[in-house]
Amino acid sequence: MELIIQPGTFSSMEIRKLNSQDIDTIANWFNEEWGHLSNDFSKENSIKQMNVRVNSNQIPLTIVAEEKNIVGTASLVETDLDLHNELSPWLATVFVSEEYRKQGVGQQLCLDMLNKARELGFKNCYLFTPSKEEWYLKQGWETIFKESYRGDQIVVMKFEL
């Protein structure tokens, strides 16, 4: 899948690998957005997870979109859904701050992570979402099944690399 960005859309935005200065902000985002999906989700646990994602050539890894401050993030992890450890790798923790949504930031973060998964030799990538199935379908993902997970209905999706 090739993404075409409108000229000027990212004129002052950079997508780069995670660094330690980003972790506190991202941990807050994760806790607010997905804390209800895990029994042990806390800012402290998010910080621990993010500290091991400061890689660039192996999973787990995280990238961020930055325009003066970080405005979005996406990760590639070995497993993201404890019910399906047989599936790997996973696109995870895709998040764009509200004022930057609907501008292609999330789309670009996802594309960069899919390209990284391809570079690392993977044939497929997976994700789960409780609420963004339609958005991911528009990006070329396919729904492989739906199930209940910790009180939410989720959709598990696959992207062929």
Secondary structure as UniProt FT lines:
FT   TURN            7..12
FT   STRAND          14..17
FT   HELIX           20..22
FT   HELIX           23..34
FT   HELIX           35..37
FT   TURN            39..40
FT   HELIX           43..51
FT   TURN            52..53
FT   STRAND          61..66
FT   STRAND          70..77
FT   TURN            82..83
FT   TURN            85..86
FT   STRAND          90..96
FT   HELIX           98..100
FT   TURN            101..104
FT   HELIX           105..119
FT   TURN            120..121
FT   STRAND          124..129
FT   HELIX           133..138
FT   TURN            139..140
FT   STRAND          142..149
FT   TURN            150..151
FT   STRAND          152..160
//
